[in-house]
Amino acid sequence: MSVKIAVDAMGGDNSPTAEVAGAVAACREWGCRVVLVGDTEQIQAELVKHKTAGLSIDIHHASQVVGMHDAPSDAIRKKKDSSIRVAFDLVKQGDASAVVSAGNSGAIMACGMFVLGRVKGIERPAIGTFLPNLDSQTLVLDMGANVDCKASHLYQFAIMGSLYVEHFLKKSRPRVGLLSNGEEEKKGNDLTREAHQLLKEADLNYLGYVEGGDVYNGSVDIVVCDGFVGNVLLKVSEGLAVAIGTMLKQEIGNRFWAKVGYLFSRPAFAAFKKRTNPAEYGGAPLLGIAGAGIVCHGSSDPMAIGIAIRQAGEYAKIRFEEKLASLL
């Protein structure tokens, strides 16, 4: 991999421990090149815990951090030397090809738009996240970048999502659905009804309204919604996966024959856990900015960070923003 990934080493809940360990793993497993952005002293203190000989890992100092409770605008106006802002500056200057951050998602979006700009024709970038379904994966967007949306935004989300799925899941003419409270055309609200009309006229494989269950049953490849609904959907999905795992452990632990059966079923349970583990999906691309940015969950562990770094390299190499611009 020839591209270099700028990793915001200070943004996540477990920073810089998870970011450093994830970077080391990505460099060792997939030959990635990484520059860790943040407080040099803290990053070096973590790096010495790992064997890094022969790995392409650099450090770029940034003196400030944008916290989860800071306003996104702080990363632009008040904290110009924050790890998030500096990481995007490195991409702008050509010293890195993509950014990976588990920090404040609003600040990531603000920096991406301010430093790199938007693809011409895109009004609002969107965060696209893959969720597991019965057949493969479903891309849901927006997952939180835009709480208040216009119909034109949802229309553009569908275009970006279709292009992304075509390249990363290798699906021609992926199926697009608009999330609503029913499949009938009379359902929805003013936003979804207006977006529905735009999407029916678009050159997309648009199937119409879909319901929440369609995210997981494999009937569509892309589900479009505003960021408020998308973020609620994501948090409910994560909470449900944890609850199901906990309830299964409780039920198995309370029954002797269930324990015996579990001994024979452990491979299936392990496969299920892997399939529903958010860390396996790395991060979510910030689609629509004129460059490459991957947004990770704030609590991302080293495995999630490492996979996101590999994902960022793959995303940067296909020049998604250029392909998107050619469609608009």
C-alpha beads as a LAMMPS data file, in Angstrom:
LAMMPS data file: protein, C-alpha beads

328 atoms
327 bonds

1 atom types
1 bond types

-500.0 500.0 xlo xhi
-500.0 500.0 ylo yhi
-500.0 500.0 zlo zhi

Masses

1 110.0

Atoms # bond

1 1 1 0.000 0.000 0.000
2 1 1 1.633 3.222 -1.167
3 1 1 -0.786 5.703 0.406
4 1 1 -0.159 7.137 3.862
5 1 1 -2.978 7.406 6.396
6 1 1 -3.156 10.235 8.944
7 1 1 -4.581 8.810 12.177
8 1 1 -6.043 11.164 14.767
9 1 1 -4.355 9.563 17.762
10 1 1 -6.093 11.700 20.388
11 1 1 -9.782 11.635 19.483
12 1 1 -11.247 8.366 20.763
13 1 1 -12.364 7.232 24.192
14 1 1 -9.295 4.976 24.437
15 1 1 -6.763 7.316 22.846
16 1 1 -3.930 7.125 22.171
17 1 1 -3.681 3.487 23.302
18 1 1 -6.195 2.056 20.804
19 1 1 -5.026 4.268 17.929
20 1 1 -1.365 3.335 18.370
21 1 1 -2.071 -0.388 18.756
22 1 1 -4.407 -0.299 15.756
23 1 1 -1.821 1.512 13.641
24 1 1 0.850 -1.025 14.540
25 1 1 -1.489 -3.887 13.653
26 1 1 -2.455 -2.306 10.309
27 1 1 1.163 -1.744 9.357
28 1 1 2.178 -5.244 10.359
29 1 1 -0.792 -7.107 8.847
30 1 1 -1.431 -5.153 5.658
31 1 1 1.704 -3.096 5.064
32 1 1 -0.035 0.209 5.703
33 1 1 1.858 3.487 6.089
34 1 1 0.662 5.642 8.974
35 1 1 1.344 9.027 10.517
36 1 1 0.004 9.327 14.062
37 1 1 -1.208 12.866 14.762
38 1 1 -1.325 14.167 18.321
39 1 1 0.759 14.716 21.415
40 1 1 4.206 13.335 20.570
41 1 1 5.112 12.411 24.144
42 1 1 1.929 10.400 24.727
43 1 1 2.159 8.663 21.359
44 1 1 5.809 7.693 21.868
45 1 1 4.955 6.327 25.323
46 1 1 2.476 3.952 23.665
47 1 1 4.682 3.061 20.708
48 1 1 7.471 1.731 22.934
49 1 1 5.062 -0.965 24.108
50 1 1 5.056 -2.464 20.606
51 1 1 7.595 -3.955 18.228
52 1 1 7.727 -1.392 15.427
53 1 1 10.975 -2.247 13.678
54 1 1 10.475 -2.137 9.933
55 1 1 7.015 -0.569 10.184
56 1 1 6.173 2.702 8.427
57 1 1 4.877 4.729 11.389
58 1 1 5.607 8.441 11.789
59 1 1 4.450 10.993 14.358
60 1 1 3.199 14.500 13.625
61 1 1 2.749 16.670 16.691
62 1 1 -0.550 18.430 17.395
63 1 1 -0.901 20.386 20.614
64 1 1 -4.690 20.440 20.962
65 1 1 -7.585 17.962 21.192
66 1 1 -11.228 18.409 20.224
67 1 1 -13.275 16.675 22.909
68 1 1 -16.589 14.895 22.447
69 1 1 -18.412 17.772 24.127
70 1 1 -16.720 20.531 22.131
71 1 1 -18.645 22.293 19.398
72 1 1 -17.621 21.098 15.911
73 1 1 -16.766 24.686 15.004
74 1 1 -14.057 24.683 17.692
75 1 1 -11.934 22.455 15.458
76 1 1 -11.990 25.206 12.840
77 1 1 -11.950 28.432 14.831
78 1 1 -10.479 27.810 18.274
79 1 1 -8.392 24.645 17.974
80 1 1 -6.535 24.950 14.703
81 1 1 -3.722 22.767 16.061
82 1 1 -6.060 19.957 17.139
83 1 1 -5.238 16.411 16.067
84 1 1 -8.377 16.230 13.882
85 1 1 -7.669 19.509 12.100
86 1 1 -3.960 18.786 11.612
87 1 1 -4.730 15.323 10.180
88 1 1 -6.922 16.884 7.489
89 1 1 -4.305 19.575 6.882
90 1 1 -1.797 16.812 6.103
91 1 1 -4.156 15.441 3.440
92 1 1 -4.677 18.918 2.017
93 1 1 -0.913 19.424 1.806
94 1 1 -0.402 16.070 0.095
95 1 1 1.504 14.551 3.038
96 1 1 -1.230 11.970 3.650
97 1 1 -3.967 10.413 1.540
98 1 1 -6.755 9.896 4.090
99 1 1 -7.785 10.576 7.670
100 1 1 -8.964 8.079 10.278
101 1 1 -10.499 9.411 13.490
102 1 1 -12.550 8.063 16.389
103 1 1 -13.082 11.590 17.654
104 1 1 -15.968 14.037 17.639
105 1 1 -17.913 13.119 14.479
106 1 1 -19.240 16.655 14.091
107 1 1 -15.712 18.019 14.231
108 1 1 -14.523 15.414 11.719
109 1 1 -17.221 16.496 9.296
110 1 1 -16.561 20.203 9.914
111 1 1 -12.819 19.787 9.308
112 1 1 -13.369 17.618 6.260
113 1 1 -15.640 20.215 4.704
114 1 1 -13.562 23.246 5.731
115 1 1 -10.116 21.877 4.870
116 1 1 -10.843 19.633 1.884
117 1 1 -14.159 21.049 0.724
118 1 1 -17.107 19.211 -0.818
119 1 1 -17.413 17.431 -4.120
120 1 1 -19.041 19.873 -6.549
121 1 1 -22.763 19.201 -6.606
122 1 1 -22.919 17.710 -3.095
123 1 1 -24.672 19.917 -0.552
124 1 1 -24.020 17.797 2.535
125 1 1 -21.505 14.986 3.080
126 1 1 -22.917 11.883 4.777
127 1 1 -21.600 9.132 7.015
128 1 1 -22.278 5.702 5.508
129 1 1 -22.174 2.618 7.751
130 1 1 -22.477 -1.042 6.805
131 1 1 -24.807 -3.161 8.949
132 1 1 -25.020 -6.958 8.612
133 1 1 -27.992 -8.482 6.808
134 1 1 -29.058 -12.051 6.012
135 1 1 -27.140 -12.094 2.730
136 1 1 -24.257 -9.656 3.116
137 1 1 -24.297 -6.046 4.303
138 1 1 -26.597 -3.039 4.031
139 1 1 -25.174 0.459 3.707
140 1 1 -27.150 2.983 5.762
141 1 1 -26.648 6.714 5.306
142 1 1 -26.715 9.238 6.805
143 1 1 -25.651 7.901 10.202
144 1 1 -25.362 11.180 12.056
145 1 1 -23.591 13.871 10.076
146 1 1 -26.820 15.715 9.197
147 1 1 -29.634 15.827 11.721
148 1 1 -31.825 18.131 9.640
149 1 1 -32.034 17.278 5.951
150 1 1 -33.720 18.441 2.780
151 1 1 -35.102 16.083 0.152
152 1 1 -32.198 16.994 -2.139
153 1 1 -29.782 15.799 0.543
154 1 1 -31.432 12.375 0.716
155 1 1 -31.355 12.199 -3.080
156 1 1 -27.607 12.883 -3.045
157 1 1 -27.086 10.345 -0.246
158 1 1 -28.624 7.708 -2.514
159 1 1 -26.257 8.593 -5.363
160 1 1 -23.205 8.472 -3.089
161 1 1 -24.343 5.241 -1.448
162 1 1 -24.925 3.530 -4.784
163 1 1 -21.468 4.438 -6.036
164 1 1 -19.841 3.298 -2.789
165 1 1 -21.592 -0.088 -2.783
166 1 1 -20.747 -0.629 -6.446
167 1 1 -17.050 -0.269 -5.662
168 1 1 -16.764 -1.872 -2.229
169 1 1 -19.317 -4.679 -2.439
170 1 1 -18.851 -5.098 -6.200
171 1 1 -22.601 -4.943 -6.829
172 1 1 -23.883 -3.588 -10.110
173 1 1 -27.011 -1.417 -9.842
174 1 1 -27.402 -1.843 -6.060
175 1 1 -30.934 -1.677 -4.686
176 1 1 -31.855 1.564 -2.898
177 1 1 -34.607 2.039 -0.336
178 1 1 -35.847 5.148 1.480
179 1 1 -36.485 4.499 5.174
180 1 1 -40.051 5.275 6.196
181 1 1 -42.806 4.116 8.538
182 1 1 -44.391 1.905 5.898
183 1 1 -43.987 0.766 2.297
184 1 1 -47.136 2.471 0.988
185 1 1 -46.648 5.755 -0.877
186 1 1 -49.105 7.520 1.421
187 1 1 -46.793 6.854 4.398
188 1 1 -43.839 8.973 5.468
189 1 1 -43.598 12.691 6.183
190 1 1 -43.061 15.758 4.027
191 1 1 -39.315 15.055 3.811
192 1 1 -39.600 11.427 2.727
193 1 1 -42.477 12.079 0.320
194 1 1 -40.513 14.811 -1.473
195 1 1 -37.343 12.703 -1.538
196 1 1 -39.381 9.755 -2.822
197 1 1 -40.437 11.735 -5.875
198 1 1 -36.848 12.781 -6.603
199 1 1 -35.567 9.228 -6.280
200 1 1 -38.269 7.782 -8.556
201 1 1 -36.974 10.031 -11.333
202 1 1 -33.286 9.269 -10.699
203 1 1 -31.152 6.841 -12.691
204 1 1 -30.880 4.506 -9.702
205 1 1 -32.216 1.066 -8.851
206 1 1 -34.709 2.639 -6.456
207 1 1 -37.256 0.267 -4.897
208 1 1 -39.264 2.839 -2.925
209 1 1 -40.023 3.052 0.780
210 1 1 -38.563 0.424 3.113
211 1 1 -39.175 -0.252 6.791
212 1 1 -36.723 -0.804 9.635
213 1 1 -36.718 -4.574 9.222
214 1 1 -35.552 -4.263 5.636
215 1 1 -32.177 -3.019 6.883
216 1 1 -31.420 -6.578 8.008
217 1 1 -33.364 -8.918 5.715
218 1 1 -31.228 -8.395 2.614
219 1 1 -34.013 -6.975 0.436
220 1 1 -32.037 -3.783 -0.277
221 1 1 -28.355 -2.852 -0.463
222 1 1 -28.682 0.803 0.569
223 1 1 -31.035 2.464 3.038
224 1 1 -31.293 6.256 2.923
225 1 1 -32.446 8.404 5.845
226 1 1 -31.630 11.633 7.641
227 1 1 -28.837 11.665 10.218
228 1 1 -31.151 11.839 13.225
229 1 1 -33.015 8.667 12.262
230 1 1 -29.821 6.976 11.092
231 1 1 -27.974 7.582 14.327
232 1 1 -30.901 6.273 16.379
233 1 1 -30.998 3.196 14.130
234 1 1 -27.277 2.620 14.653
235 1 1 -27.442 2.945 18.455
236 1 1 -30.493 0.680 18.670
237 1 1 -28.728 -1.918 16.509
238 1 1 -25.608 -1.839 18.680
239 1 1 -27.654 -2.053 21.865
240 1 1 -29.748 -4.925 20.522
241 1 1 -26.661 -6.941 19.561
242 1 1 -25.251 -6.537 23.072
243 1 1 -28.607 -7.394 24.681
244 1 1 -29.034 -10.553 22.577
245 1 1 -25.546 -11.724 23.509
246 1 1 -26.161 -11.062 27.207
247 1 1 -29.562 -12.792 27.214
248 1 1 -28.122 -15.852 25.483
249 1 1 -25.380 -16.113 28.105
250 1 1 -27.958 -15.829 30.877
251 1 1 -30.210 -18.512 29.415
252 1 1 -27.328 -20.897 28.709
253 1 1 -25.903 -20.349 32.181
254 1 1 -29.225 -21.226 33.820
255 1 1 -29.711 -24.596 32.099
256 1 1 -27.495 -27.680 32.284
257 1 1 -28.418 -29.072 28.856
258 1 1 -28.031 -25.632 27.338
259 1 1 -24.454 -25.611 28.607
260 1 1 -23.866 -29.000 27.033
261 1 1 -25.376 -27.828 23.761
262 1 1 -23.227 -24.716 23.834
263 1 1 -20.079 -26.850 23.806
264 1 1 -21.116 -28.179 20.410
265 1 1 -22.392 -24.810 19.169
266 1 1 -19.425 -22.637 20.100
267 1 1 -18.191 -22.257 16.489
268 1 1 -21.625 -20.992 15.449
269 1 1 -21.768 -18.553 18.359
270 1 1 -18.261 -17.324 17.557
271 1 1 -19.205 -16.774 13.911
272 1 1 -22.351 -14.891 14.956
273 1 1 -20.363 -12.683 17.312
274 1 1 -17.857 -11.897 14.569
275 1 1 -20.630 -11.113 12.086
276 1 1 -22.356 -8.656 14.441
277 1 1 -19.223 -7.108 15.973
278 1 1 -19.004 -3.412 14.921
279 1 1 -15.210 -3.586 15.139
280 1 1 -15.191 -5.980 12.161
281 1 1 -16.522 -3.171 9.958
282 1 1 -13.810 -0.663 10.907
283 1 1 -15.093 2.854 10.310
284 1 1 -17.593 4.739 8.202
285 1 1 -16.567 6.869 5.209
286 1 1 -17.465 10.538 5.136
287 1 1 -18.944 10.493 1.647
288 1 1 -19.087 13.731 -0.299
289 1 1 -15.958 15.521 0.891
290 1 1 -13.236 16.199 -1.669
291 1 1 -10.916 13.637 -0.141
292 1 1 -10.932 10.582 2.106
293 1 1 -12.048 10.548 5.729
294 1 1 -13.069 7.555 7.847
295 1 1 -15.134 8.080 11.002
296 1 1 -14.754 5.458 13.750
297 1 1 -16.886 4.831 16.824
298 1 1 -15.589 6.727 19.853
299 1 1 -15.053 3.489 21.761
300 1 1 -13.217 1.757 18.907
301 1 1 -10.697 -0.869 19.993
302 1 1 -7.352 -1.540 18.255
303 1 1 -8.912 -4.042 15.853
304 1 1 -11.519 -1.509 14.691
305 1 1 -8.857 1.178 14.248
306 1 1 -6.604 -1.183 12.310
307 1 1 -9.389 -2.253 9.955
308 1 1 -10.383 1.406 9.480
309 1 1 -6.812 2.263 8.474
310 1 1 -6.809 -0.496 5.851
311 1 1 -10.256 0.680 4.719
312 1 1 -9.014 4.277 4.434
313 1 1 -6.169 3.156 2.188
314 1 1 -8.522 1.251 -0.103
315 1 1 -10.924 4.201 -0.196
316 1 1 -8.173 6.689 -1.006
317 1 1 -6.783 4.569 -3.828
318 1 1 -10.042 4.420 -5.804
319 1 1 -10.361 8.247 -5.733
320 1 1 -14.041 8.052 -4.834
321 1 1 -14.489 11.830 -4.888
322 1 1 -13.405 11.988 -8.525
323 1 1 -15.777 9.204 -9.544
324 1 1 -18.601 10.919 -7.671
325 1 1 -17.899 14.278 -9.313
326 1 1 -18.138 12.659 -12.744
327 1 1 -21.694 11.522 -11.966
328 1 1 -23.013 14.937 -10.926

Bonds

1 1 1 2
2 1 2 3
3 1 3 4
4 1 4 5
5 1 5 6
6 1 6 7
7 1 7 8
8 1 8 9
9 1 9 10
10 1 10 11
11 1 11 12
12 1 12 13
13 1 13 14
14 1 14 15
15 1 15 16
16 1 16 17
17 1 17 18
18 1 18 19
19 1 19 20
20 1 20 21
21 1 21 22
22 1 22 23
23 1 23 24
24 1 24 25
25 1 25 26
26 1 26 27
27 1 27 28
28 1 28 29
29 1 29 30
30 1 30 31
31 1 31 32
32 1 32 33
33 1 33 34
34 1 34 35
35 1 35 36
36 1 36 37
37 1 37 38
38 1 38 39
39 1 39 40
40 1 40 41
41 1 41 42
42 1 42 43
43 1 43 44
44 1 44 45
45 1 45 46
46 1 46 47
47 1 47 48
48 1 48 49
49 1 49 50
50 1 50 51
51 1 51 52
52 1 52 53
53 1 53 54
54 1 54 55
55 1 55 56
56 1 56 57
57 1 57 58
58 1 58 59
59 1 59 60
60 1 60 61
61 1 61 62
62 1 62 63
63 1 63 64
64 1 64 65
65 1 65 66
66 1 66 67
67 1 67 68
68 1 68 69
69 1 69 70
70 1 70 71
71 1 71 72
72 1 72 73
73 1 73 74
74 1 74 75
75 1 75 76
76 1 76 77
77 1 77 78
78 1 78 79
79 1 79 80
80 1 80 81
81 1 81 82
82 1 82 83
83 1 83 84
84 1 84 85
85 1 85 86
86 1 86 87
87 1 87 88
88 1 88 89
89 1 89 90
90 1 90 91
91 1 91 92
92 1 92 93
93 1 93 94
94 1 94 95
95 1 95 96
96 1 96 97
97 1 97 98
98 1 98 99
99 1 99 100
100 1 100 101
101 1 101 102
102 1 102 103
103 1 103 104
104 1 104 105
105 1 105 106
106 1 106 107
107 1 107 108
108 1 108 109
109 1 109 110
110 1 110 111
111 1 111 112
112 1 112 113
113 1 113 114
114 1 114 115
115 1 115 116
116 1 116 117
117 1 117 118
118 1 118 119
119 1 119 120
120 1 120 121
121 1 121 122
122 1 122 123
123 1 123 124
124 1 124 125
125 1 125 126
126 1 126 127
127 1 127 128
128 1 128 129
129 1 129 130
130 1 130 131
131 1 131 132
132 1 132 133
133 1 133 134
134 1 134 135
135 1 135 136
136 1 136 137
137 1 137 138
138 1 138 139
139 1 139 140
140 1 140 141
141 1 141 142
142 1 142 143
143 1 143 144
144 1 144 145
145 1 145 146
146 1 146 147
147 1 147 148
148 1 148 149
149 1 149 150
150 1 150 151
151 1 151 152
152 1 152 153
153 1 153 154
154 1 154 155
155 1 155 156
156 1 156 157
157 1 157 158
158 1 158 159
159 1 159 160
160 1 160 161
161 1 161 162
162 1 162 163
163 1 163 164
164 1 164 165
165 1 165 166
166 1 166 167
167 1 167 168
168 1 168 169
169 1 169 170
170 1 170 171
171 1 171 172
172 1 172 173
173 1 173 174
174 1 174 175
175 1 175 176
176 1 176 177
177 1 177 178
178 1 178 179
179 1 179 180
180 1 180 181
181 1 181 182
182 1 182 183
183 1 183 184
184 1 184 185
185 1 185 186
186 1 186 187
187 1 187 188
188 1 188 189
189 1 189 190
190 1 190 191
191 1 191 192
192 1 192 193
193 1 193 194
194 1 194 195
195 1 195 196
196 1 196 197
197 1 197 198
198 1 198 199
199 1 199 200
200 1 200 201
201 1 201 202
202 1 202 203
203 1 203 204
204 1 204 205
205 1 205 206
206 1 206 207
207 1 207 208
208 1 208 209
209 1 209 210
210 1 210 211
211 1 211 212
212 1 212 213
213 1 213 214
214 1 214 215
215 1 215 216
216 1 216 217
217 1 217 218
218 1 218 219
219 1 219 220
220 1 220 221
221 1 221 222
222 1 222 223
223 1 223 224
224 1 224 225
225 1 225 226
226 1 226 227
227 1 227 228
228 1 228 229
229 1 229 230
230 1 230 231
231 1 231 232
232 1 232 233
233 1 233 234
234 1 234 235
235 1 235 236
236 1 236 237
237 1 237 238
238 1 238 239
239 1 239 240
240 1 240 241
241 1 241 242
242 1 242 243
243 1 243 244
244 1 244 245
245 1 245 246
246 1 246 247
247 1 247 248
248 1 248 249
249 1 249 250
250 1 250 251
251 1 251 252
252 1 252 253
253 1 253 254
254 1 254 255
255 1 255 256
256 1 256 257
257 1 257 258
258 1 258 259
259 1 259 260
260 1 260 261
261 1 261 262
262 1 262 263
263 1 263 264
264 1 264 265
265 1 265 266
266 1 266 267
267 1 267 268
268 1 268 269
269 1 269 270
270 1 270 271
271 1 271 272
272 1 272 273
273 1 273 274
274 1 274 275
275 1 275 276
276 1 276 277
277 1 277 278
278 1 278 279
279 1 279 280
280 1 280 281
281 1 281 282
282 1 282 283
283 1 283 284
284 1 284 285
285 1 285 286
286 1 286 287
287 1 287 288
288 1 288 289
289 1 289 290
290 1 290 291
291 1 291 292
292 1 292 293
293 1 293 294
294 1 294 295
295 1 295 296
296 1 296 297
297 1 297 298
298 1 298 299
299 1 299 300
300 1 300 301
301 1 301 302
302 1 302 303
303 1 303 304
304 1 304 305
305 1 305 306
306 1 306 307
307 1 307 308
308 1 308 309
309 1 309 310
310 1 310 311
311 1 311 312
312 1 312 313
313 1 313 314
314 1 314 315
315 1 315 316
316 1 316 317
317 1 317 318
318 1 318 319
319 1 319 320
320 1 320 321
321 1 321 322
322 1 322 323
323 1 323 324
324 1 324 325
325 1 325 326
326 1 326 327
327 1 327 328
